[in-house]
Amino acid sequence: MGVTIPCPACTVGSIVIEPRLLATGSRFACNRCGAALAIAPGSVDTLERGINAYEKIKTRAASLVEQD
Ligand SMILES: [Zn+2]
């Protein structure tokens, strides 16, 4: 599940982030200026909780659709 955000450095390019990889320390670069984005070590737990909560909601929503 890739997430595209506008580049905060050049404001022209965009950065595609894979949240699971971001949580493992991967860096993601702007397609225009090359500015790299990574998570602060102290924020990894918060990110992982958010990803897990999102996956639970997604699974629940999928099961509701299948019941129709
Ligand atoms: Zn940029």
PDB file of the backbone (N, CA, C, O) and the ligand in Angstrom, with CONECT records:
HET     ZN  A 101       1
ATOM      1  N   MET A   1       0.842  -1.183   0.000  1.00  0.00           N
ATOM      2  CA  MET A   1       0.000   0.000   0.000  1.00  0.00           C
ATOM      3  C   MET A   1       0.878   1.234   0.000  1.00  0.00           C
ATOM      4  O   MET A   1       1.316   1.685   1.058  1.00  0.00           O
ATOM      5  N   GLY A   2       1.138   1.781  -1.166  1.00  0.00           N
ATOM      6  CA  GLY A   2       1.977   2.957  -1.278  1.00  0.00           C
ATOM      7  C   GLY A   2       1.184   4.218  -0.997  1.00  0.00           C
ATOM      8  O   GLY A   2       0.005   4.317  -1.337  1.00  0.00           O
ATOM      9  N   VAL A   3       1.842   5.176  -0.376  1.00  0.00           N
ATOM     10  CA  VAL A   3       1.214   6.454  -0.083  1.00  0.00           C
ATOM     11  C   VAL A   3       2.069   7.542  -0.732  1.00  0.00           C
ATOM     12  O   VAL A   3       3.275   7.614  -0.495  1.00  0.00           O
ATOM     13  N   THR A   4       1.438   8.390  -1.554  1.00  0.00           N
ATOM     14  CA  THR A   4       2.169   9.462  -2.221  1.00  0.00           C
ATOM     15  C   THR A   4       1.917  10.776  -1.498  1.00  0.00           C
ATOM     16  O   THR A   4       0.772  11.162  -1.268  1.00  0.00           O
ATOM     17  N   ILE A   5       3.003  11.458  -1.143  1.00  0.00           N
ATOM     18  CA  ILE A   5       2.853  12.764  -0.500  1.00  0.00           C
ATOM     19  C   ILE A   5       3.639  13.806  -1.288  1.00  0.00           C
ATOM     20  O   ILE A   5       4.654  13.477  -1.903  1.00  0.00           O
ATOM     21  N   PRO A   6       3.189  15.047  -1.278  1.00  0.00           N
ATOM     22  CA  PRO A   6       3.948  16.107  -1.940  1.00  0.00           C
ATOM     23  C   PRO A   6       5.265  16.336  -1.200  1.00  0.00           C
ATOM     24  O   PRO A   6       5.316  16.272   0.028  1.00  0.00           O
ATOM     25  N   CYS A   7       6.319  16.603  -1.955  1.00  0.00           N
ATOM     26  CA  CYS A   7       7.634  16.812  -1.342  1.00  0.00           C
ATOM     27  C   CYS A   7       7.644  18.110  -0.539  1.00  0.00           C
ATOM     28  O   CYS A   7       7.347  19.176  -1.079  1.00  0.00           O
ATOM     29  N   PRO A   8       7.986  18.027   0.753  1.00  0.00           N
ATOM     30  CA  PRO A   8       8.026  19.239   1.572  1.00  0.00           C
ATOM     31  C   PRO A   8       9.247  20.111   1.275  1.00  0.00           C
ATOM     32  O   PRO A   8       9.282  21.273   1.678  1.00  0.00           O
ATOM     33  N   ALA A   9      10.251  19.568   0.576  1.00  0.00           N
ATOM     34  CA  ALA A   9      11.470  20.335   0.292  1.00  0.00           C
ATOM     35  C   ALA A   9      11.316  21.202  -0.944  1.00  0.00           C
ATOM     36  O   ALA A   9      11.543  22.410  -0.881  1.00  0.00           O
ATOM     37  N   CYS A  10      10.933  20.605  -2.073  1.00  0.00           N
ATOM     38  CA  CYS A  10      10.855  21.378  -3.328  1.00  0.00           C
ATOM     39  C   CYS A  10       9.416  21.765  -3.661  1.00  0.00           C
ATOM     40  O   CYS A  10       9.197  22.642  -4.497  1.00  0.00           O
ATOM     41  N   THR A  11       8.442  21.136  -3.030  1.00  0.00           N
ATOM     42  CA  THR A  11       7.003  21.364  -3.222  1.00  0.00           C
ATOM     43  C   THR A  11       6.545  21.116  -4.662  1.00  0.00           C
ATOM     44  O   THR A  11       5.408  21.441  -5.004  1.00  0.00           O
ATOM     45  N   VAL A  12       7.399  20.554  -5.502  1.00  0.00           N
ATOM     46  CA  VAL A  12       7.033  20.259  -6.887  1.00  0.00           C
ATOM     47  C   VAL A  12       6.909  18.760  -7.097  1.00  0.00           C
ATOM     48  O   VAL A  12       5.950  18.284  -7.704  1.00  0.00           O
ATOM     49  N   GLY A  13       7.890  18.021  -6.589  1.00  0.00           N
ATOM     50  CA  GLY A  13       7.906  16.568  -6.758  1.00  0.00           C
ATOM     51  C   GLY A  13       7.023  15.873  -5.742  1.00  0.00           C
ATOM     52  O   GLY A  13       6.331  16.509  -4.948  1.00  0.00           O
ATOM     53  N   SER A  14       7.065  14.544  -5.787  1.00  0.00           N
ATOM     54  CA  SER A  14       6.311  13.765  -4.820  1.00  0.00           C
ATOM     55  C   SER A  14       7.163  12.606  -4.320  1.00  0.00           C
ATOM     56  O   SER A  14       8.119  12.184  -4.970  1.00  0.00           O
ATOM     57  N   ILE A  15       6.792  12.106  -3.155  1.00  0.00           N
ATOM     58  CA  ILE A  15       7.515  11.008  -2.532  1.00  0.00           C
ATOM     59  C   ILE A  15       6.530   9.876  -2.289  1.00  0.00           C
ATOM     60  O   ILE A  15       5.495  10.068  -1.651  1.00  0.00           O
ATOM     61  N   VAL A  16       6.860   8.686  -2.805  1.00  0.00           N
ATOM     62  CA  VAL A  16       6.011   7.509  -2.596  1.00  0.00           C
ATOM     63  C   VAL A  16       6.573   6.714  -1.426  1.00  0.00           C
ATOM     64  O   VAL A  16       7.726   6.283  -1.443  1.00  0.00           O
ATOM     65  N   ILE A  17       5.736   6.528  -0.414  1.00  0.00           N
ATOM     66  CA  ILE A  17       6.166   5.860   0.815  1.00  0.00           C
ATOM     67  C   ILE A  17       5.440   4.527   0.966  1.00  0.00           C
ATOM     68  O   ILE A  17       4.232   4.439   0.744  1.00  0.00           O
ATOM     69  N   GLU A  18       6.180   3.498   1.343  1.00  0.00           N
ATOM     70  CA  GLU A  18       5.576   2.221   1.726  1.00  0.00           C
ATOM     71  C   GLU A  18       5.650   2.173   3.256  1.00  0.00           C
ATOM     72  O   GLU A  18       6.731   1.969   3.808  1.00  0.00           O
ATOM     73  N   PRO A  19       4.515   2.360   3.954  1.00  0.00           N
ATOM     74  CA  PRO A  19       4.539   2.475   5.417  1.00  0.00           C
ATOM     75  C   PRO A  19       5.251   1.328   6.132  1.00  0.00           C
ATOM     76  O   PRO A  19       5.959   1.563   7.111  1.00  0.00           O
ATOM     77  N   ARG A  20       5.072   0.074   5.653  1.00  0.00           N
ATOM     78  CA  ARG A  20       5.729  -1.077   6.299  1.00  0.00           C
ATOM     79  C   ARG A  20       7.247  -0.950   6.199  1.00  0.00           C
ATOM     80  O   ARG A  20       7.966  -1.233   7.157  1.00  0.00           O
ATOM     81  N   LEU A  21       7.726  -0.522   5.034  1.00  0.00           N
ATOM     82  CA  LEU A  21       9.173  -0.361   4.846  1.00  0.00           C
ATOM     83  C   LEU A  21       9.682   0.844   5.628  1.00  0.00           C
ATOM     84  O   LEU A  21      10.791   0.828   6.162  1.00  0.00           O
ATOM     85  N   LEU A  22       8.859   1.891   5.689  1.00  0.00           N
ATOM     86  CA  LEU A  22       9.230   3.075   6.461  1.00  0.00           C
ATOM     87  C   LEU A  22       9.491   2.692   7.913  1.00  0.00           C
ATOM     88  O   LEU A  22      10.430   3.185   8.537  1.00  0.00           O
ATOM     89  N   ALA A  23       8.644   1.801   8.444  1.00  0.00           N
ATOM     90  CA  ALA A  23       8.780   1.366   9.838  1.00  0.00           C
ATOM     91  C   ALA A  23      10.041   0.544  10.069  1.00  0.00           C
ATOM     92  O   ALA A  23      10.523   0.452  11.198  1.00  0.00           O
ATOM     93  N   THR A  24      10.586  -0.060   8.995  1.00  0.00           N
ATOM     94  CA  THR A  24      11.806  -0.846   9.150  1.00  0.00           C
ATOM     95  C   THR A  24      13.054  -0.001   8.920  1.00  0.00           C
ATOM     96  O   THR A  24      14.169  -0.522   8.945  1.00  0.00           O
ATOM     97  N   GLY A  25      12.874   1.296   8.698  1.00  0.00           N
ATOM     98  CA  GLY A  25      14.026   2.188   8.577  1.00  0.00           C
ATOM     99  C   GLY A  25      14.386   2.577   7.158  1.00  0.00           C
ATOM    100  O   GLY A  25      15.377   3.274   6.940  1.00  0.00           O
ATOM    101  N   SER A  26      13.583   2.128   6.169  1.00  0.00           N
ATOM    102  CA  SER A  26      13.856   2.496   4.781  1.00  0.00           C
ATOM    103  C   SER A  26      13.649   3.994   4.578  1.00  0.00           C
ATOM    104  O   SER A  26      12.866   4.629   5.283  1.00  0.00           O
ATOM    105  N   ARG A  27      14.379   4.553   3.585  1.00  0.00           N
ATOM    106  CA  ARG A  27      14.232   5.960   3.237  1.00  0.00           C
ATOM    107  C   ARG A  27      13.587   6.052   1.859  1.00  0.00           C
ATOM    108  O   ARG A  27      13.778   5.182   1.009  1.00  0.00           O
ATOM    109  N   PHE A  28      12.825   7.111   1.654  1.00  0.00           N
ATOM    110  CA  PHE A  28      12.145   7.297   0.382  1.00  0.00           C
ATOM    111  C   PHE A  28      12.489   8.686  -0.146  1.00  0.00           C
ATOM    112  O   PHE A  28      12.482   9.668   0.595  1.00  0.00           O
ATOM    113  N   ALA A  29      12.795   8.749  -1.462  1.00  0.00           N
ATOM    114  CA  ALA A  29      13.294   9.996  -2.037  1.00  0.00           C
ATOM    115  C   ALA A  29      12.285  10.657  -2.970  1.00  0.00           C
ATOM    116  O   ALA A  29      11.466   9.991  -3.604  1.00  0.00           O
ATOM    117  N   CYS A  30      12.366  11.973  -3.036  1.00  0.00           N
ATOM    118  CA  CYS A  30      11.552  12.785  -3.942  1.00  0.00           C
ATOM    119  C   CYS A  30      11.970  12.476  -5.379  1.00  0.00           C
ATOM    120  O   CYS A  30      13.156  12.327  -5.671  1.00  0.00           O
ATOM    121  N   ASN A  31      10.966  12.382  -6.288  1.00  0.00           N
ATOM    122  CA  ASN A  31      11.267  12.079  -7.684  1.00  0.00           C
ATOM    123  C   ASN A  31      11.802  13.292  -8.442  1.00  0.00           C
ATOM    124  O   ASN A  31      12.182  13.169  -9.606  1.00  0.00           O
ATOM    125  N   ARG A  32      11.836  14.445  -7.810  1.00  0.00           N
ATOM    126  CA  ARG A  32      12.346  15.645  -8.488  1.00  0.00           C
ATOM    127  C   ARG A  32      13.669  16.137  -7.906  1.00  0.00           C
ATOM    128  O   ARG A  32      14.638  16.330  -8.641  1.00  0.00           O
ATOM    129  N   CYS A  33      13.713  16.340  -6.598  1.00  0.00           N
ATOM    130  CA  CYS A  33      14.911  16.947  -6.004  1.00  0.00           C
ATOM    131  C   CYS A  33      15.767  15.934  -5.241  1.00  0.00           C
ATOM    132  O   CYS A  33      16.900  16.243  -4.870  1.00  0.00           O
ATOM    133  N   GLY A  34      15.243  14.736  -5.005  1.00  0.00           N
ATOM    134  CA  GLY A  34      16.043  13.706  -4.343  1.00  0.00           C
ATOM    135  C   GLY A  34      16.074  13.816  -2.826  1.00  0.00           C
ATOM    136  O   GLY A  34      16.771  13.043  -2.169  1.00  0.00           O
ATOM    137  N   ALA A  35      15.334  14.760  -2.258  1.00  0.00           N
ATOM    138  CA  ALA A  35      15.275  14.861  -0.799  1.00  0.00           C
ATOM    139  C   ALA A  35      14.756  13.546  -0.239  1.00  0.00           C
ATOM    140  O   ALA A  35      13.767  13.012  -0.741  1.00  0.00           O
ATOM    141  N   ALA A  36      15.408  13.012   0.798  1.00  0.00           N
ATOM    142  CA  ALA A  36      15.026  11.713   1.341  1.00  0.00           C
ATOM    143  C   ALA A  36      14.241  11.875   2.624  1.00  0.00           C
ATOM    144  O   ALA A  36      14.489  12.775   3.426  1.00  0.00           O
ATOM    145  N   LEU A  37      13.289  10.978   2.794  1.00  0.00           N
ATOM    146  CA  LEU A  37      12.422  11.020   3.970  1.00  0.00           C
ATOM    147  C   LEU A  37      12.556   9.694   4.714  1.00  0.00           C
ATOM    148  O   LEU A  37      12.506   8.630   4.098  1.00  0.00           O
ATOM    149  N   ALA A  38      12.724   9.752   6.027  1.00  0.00           N
ATOM    150  CA  ALA A  38      12.800   8.551   6.857  1.00  0.00           C
ATOM    151  C   ALA A  38      12.093   8.843   8.172  1.00  0.00           C
ATOM    152  O   ALA A  38      11.880  10.002   8.528  1.00  0.00           O
ATOM    153  N   ILE A  39      11.729   7.783   8.892  1.00  0.00           N
ATOM    154  CA  ILE A  39      11.022   7.981  10.157  1.00  0.00           C
ATOM    155  C   ILE A  39      12.028   8.187  11.289  1.00  0.00           C
ATOM    156  O   ILE A  39      13.109   7.599  11.283  1.00  0.00           O
ATOM    157  N   ALA A  40      11.666   9.023  12.253  1.00  0.00           N
ATOM    158  CA  ALA A  40      12.503   9.199  13.439  1.00  0.00           C
ATOM    159  C   ALA A  40      12.400   7.925  14.273  1.00  0.00           C
ATOM    160  O   ALA A  40      11.301   7.400  14.448  1.00  0.00           O
ATOM    161  N   PRO A  41      13.524   7.413  14.793  1.00  0.00           N
ATOM    162  CA  PRO A  41      13.508   6.152  15.554  1.00  0.00           C
ATOM    163  C   PRO A  41      12.451   6.146  16.665  1.00  0.00           C
ATOM    164  O   PRO A  41      11.846   5.107  16.931  1.00  0.00           O
ATOM    165  N   GLY A  42      12.228   7.264  17.300  1.00  0.00           N
ATOM    166  CA  GLY A  42      11.269   7.319  18.393  1.00  0.00           C
ATOM    167  C   GLY A  42       9.820   7.227  17.946  1.00  0.00           C
ATOM    168  O   GLY A  42       8.926   7.087  18.781  1.00  0.00           O
ATOM    169  N   SER A  43       9.570   7.304  16.637  1.00  0.00           N
ATOM    170  CA  SER A  43       8.202   7.270  16.121  1.00  0.00           C
ATOM    171  C   SER A  43       7.816   5.931  15.521  1.00  0.00           C
ATOM    172  O   SER A  43       6.688   5.767  15.057  1.00  0.00           O
ATOM    173  N   VAL A  44       8.736   4.962  15.522  1.00  0.00           N
ATOM    174  CA  VAL A  44       8.466   3.660  14.895  1.00  0.00           C
ATOM    175  C   VAL A  44       7.275   2.969  15.548  1.00  0.00           C
ATOM    176  O   VAL A  44       6.408   2.455  14.841  1.00  0.00           O
ATOM    177  N   ASP A  45       7.208   2.945  16.883  1.00  0.00           N
ATOM    178  CA  ASP A  45       6.100   2.280  17.577  1.00  0.00           C
ATOM    179  C   ASP A  45       4.757   2.890  17.190  1.00  0.00           C
ATOM    180  O   ASP A  45       3.791   2.169  16.940  1.00  0.00           O
ATOM    181  N   THR A  46       4.700   4.204  17.140  1.00  0.00           N
ATOM    182  CA  THR A  46       3.458   4.889  16.780  1.00  0.00           C
ATOM    183  C   THR A  46       3.043   4.532  15.359  1.00  0.00           C
ATOM    184  O   THR A  46       1.867   4.279  15.097  1.00  0.00           O
ATOM    185  N   LEU A  47       4.005   4.513  14.441  1.00  0.00           N
ATOM    186  CA  LEU A  47       3.706   4.165  13.051  1.00  0.00           C
ATOM    187  C   LEU A  47       3.195   2.728  12.959  1.00  0.00           C
ATOM    188  O   LEU A  47       2.212   2.468  12.265  1.00  0.00           O
ATOM    189  N   GLU A  48       3.850   1.792  13.651  1.00  0.00           N
ATOM    190  CA  GLU A  48       3.439   0.387  13.582  1.00  0.00           C
ATOM    191  C   GLU A  48       2.036   0.193  14.154  1.00  0.00           C
ATOM    192  O   GLU A  48       1.257  -0.600  13.626  1.00  0.00           O
ATOM    193  N   ARG A  49       1.709   0.911  15.230  1.00  0.00           N
ATOM    194  CA  ARG A  49       0.355   0.817  15.783  1.00  0.00           C
ATOM    195  C   ARG A  49      -0.668   1.308  14.763  1.00  0.00           C
ATOM    196  O   ARG A  49      -1.735   0.716  14.604  1.00  0.00           O
ATOM    197  N   GLY A  50      -0.329   2.395  14.074  1.00  0.00           N
ATOM    198  CA  GLY A  50      -1.229   2.946  13.065  1.00  0.00           C
ATOM    199  C   GLY A  50      -1.429   1.990  11.902  1.00  0.00           C
ATOM    200  O   GLY A  50      -2.550   1.805  11.428  1.00  0.00           O
ATOM    201  N   ILE A  51      -0.335   1.379  11.441  1.00  0.00           N
ATOM    202  CA  ILE A  51      -0.417   0.428  10.322  1.00  0.00           C
ATOM    203  C   ILE A  51      -1.273  -0.765  10.719  1.00  0.00           C
ATOM    204  O   ILE A  51      -2.133  -1.193   9.949  1.00  0.00           O
ATOM    205  N   ASN A  52      -1.046  -1.309  11.920  1.00  0.00           N
ATOM    206  CA  ASN A  52      -1.808  -2.470  12.368  1.00  0.00           C
ATOM    207  C   ASN A  52      -3.290  -2.145  12.513  1.00  0.00           C
ATOM    208  O   ASN A  52      -4.141  -2.961  12.160  1.00  0.00           O
ATOM    209  N   ALA A  53      -3.602  -0.961  13.029  1.00  0.00           N
ATOM    210  CA  ALA A  53      -5.002  -0.550  13.173  1.00  0.00           C
ATOM    211  C   ALA A  53      -5.647  -0.421  11.796  1.00  0.00           C
ATOM    212  O   ALA A  53      -6.797  -0.814  11.604  1.00  0.00           O
ATOM    213  N   TYR A  54      -4.907   0.127  10.846  1.00  0.00           N
ATOM    214  CA  TYR A  54      -5.421   0.290   9.487  1.00  0.00           C
ATOM    215  C   TYR A  54      -5.696  -1.074   8.854  1.00  0.00           C
ATOM    216  O   TYR A  54      -6.729  -1.263   8.213  1.00  0.00           O
ATOM    217  N   GLU A  55      -4.771  -2.025   9.032  1.00  0.00           N
ATOM    218  CA  GLU A  55      -4.950  -3.366   8.461  1.00  0.00           C
ATOM    219  C   GLU A  55      -6.182  -4.047   9.054  1.00  0.00           C
ATOM    220  O   GLU A  55      -6.912  -4.732   8.337  1.00  0.00           O
ATOM    221  N   LYS A  56      -6.421  -3.869  10.353  1.00  0.00           N
ATOM    222  CA  LYS A  56      -7.597  -4.470  10.996  1.00  0.00           C
ATOM    223  C   LYS A  56      -8.881  -3.904  10.404  1.00  0.00           C
ATOM    224  O   LYS A  56      -9.820  -4.647  10.119  1.00  0.00           O
ATOM    225  N   ILE A  57      -8.919  -2.586  10.221  1.00  0.00           N
ATOM    226  CA  ILE A  57     -10.110  -1.942   9.657  1.00  0.00           C
ATOM    227  C   ILE A  57     -10.344  -2.424   8.230  1.00  0.00           C
ATOM    228  O   ILE A  57     -11.478  -2.678   7.826  1.00  0.00           O
ATOM    229  N   LYS A  58      -9.241  -2.546   7.464  1.00  0.00           N
ATOM    230  CA  LYS A  58      -9.347  -2.989   6.083  1.00  0.00           C
ATOM    231  C   LYS A  58      -9.902  -4.417   6.017  1.00  0.00           C
ATOM    232  O   LYS A  58     -10.767  -4.709   5.192  1.00  0.00           O
ATOM    233  N   THR A  59      -9.402  -5.304   6.887  1.00  0.00           N
ATOM    234  CA  THR A  59      -9.860  -6.700   6.915  1.00  0.00           C
ATOM    235  C   THR A  59     -11.334  -6.757   7.294  1.00  0.00           C
ATOM    236  O   THR A  59     -12.107  -7.505   6.694  1.00  0.00           O
ATOM    237  N   ARG A  60     -11.718  -5.973   8.282  1.00  0.00           N
ATOM    238  CA  ARG A  60     -13.111  -5.928   8.728  1.00  0.00           C
ATOM    239  C   ARG A  60     -14.013  -5.419   7.611  1.00  0.00           C
ATOM    240  O   ARG A  60     -15.081  -5.984   7.377  1.00  0.00           O
ATOM    241  N   ALA A  61     -13.603  -4.370   6.924  1.00  0.00           N
ATOM    242  CA  ALA A  61     -14.408  -3.812   5.841  1.00  0.00           C
ATOM    243  C   ALA A  61     -14.568  -4.835   4.725  1.00  0.00           C
ATOM    244  O   ALA A  61     -15.642  -4.951   4.134  1.00  0.00           O
ATOM    245  N   ALA A  62     -13.491  -5.584   4.432  1.00  0.00           N
ATOM    246  CA  ALA A  62     -13.554  -6.590   3.367  1.00  0.00           C
ATOM    247  C   ALA A  62     -14.539  -7.686   3.741  1.00  0.00           C
ATOM    248  O   ALA A  62     -15.271  -8.171   2.878  1.00  0.00           O
ATOM    249  N   SER A  63     -14.576  -8.091   5.023  1.00  0.00           N
ATOM    250  CA  SER A  63     -15.483  -9.159   5.434  1.00  0.00           C
ATOM    251  C   SER A  63     -16.935  -8.689   5.371  1.00  0.00           C
ATOM    252  O   SER A  63     -17.830  -9.495   5.117  1.00  0.00           O
ATOM    253  N   LEU A  64     -17.181  -7.409   5.597  1.00  0.00           N
ATOM    254  CA  LEU A  64     -18.534  -6.875   5.507  1.00  0.00           C
ATOM    255  C   LEU A  64     -19.016  -6.878   4.062  1.00  0.00           C
ATOM    256  O   LEU A  64     -20.183  -7.157   3.789  1.00  0.00           O
ATOM    257  N   VAL A  65     -18.111  -6.565   3.142  1.00  0.00           N
ATOM    258  CA  VAL A  65     -18.475  -6.555   1.721  1.00  0.00           C
ATOM    259  C   VAL A  65     -18.840  -7.955   1.258  1.00  0.00           C
ATOM    260  O   VAL A  65     -19.784  -8.137   0.489  1.00  0.00           O
ATOM    261  N   GLU A  66     -18.081  -8.955   1.733  1.00  0.00           N
ATOM    262  CA  GLU A  66     -18.323 -10.342   1.293  1.00  0.00           C
ATOM    263  C   GLU A  66     -19.679 -10.861   1.766  1.00  0.00           C
ATOM    264  O   GLU A  66     -20.224 -11.782   1.157  1.00  0.00           O
ATOM    265  N   GLN A  67     -20.238 -10.292   2.839  1.00  0.00           N
ATOM    266  CA  GLN A  67     -21.518 -10.765   3.358  1.00  0.00           C
ATOM    267  C   GLN A  67     -22.698 -10.343   2.503  1.00  0.00           C
ATOM    268  O   GLN A  67     -23.783 -10.912   2.628  1.00  0.00           O
ATOM    269  N   ASP A  68     -22.507  -9.354   1.633  1.00  0.00           N
ATOM    270  CA  ASP A  68     -23.635  -8.873   0.821  1.00  0.00           C
ATOM    271  C   ASP A  68     -24.079  -9.897  -0.224  1.00  0.00           C
ATOM    272  O   ASP A  68     -25.014  -9.640  -0.982  1.00  0.00           O
TER     273      ASP A  68
HETATM  274 ZN    ZN A 101      11.434  17.387  -3.821  1.00  0.00          ZN2+
END
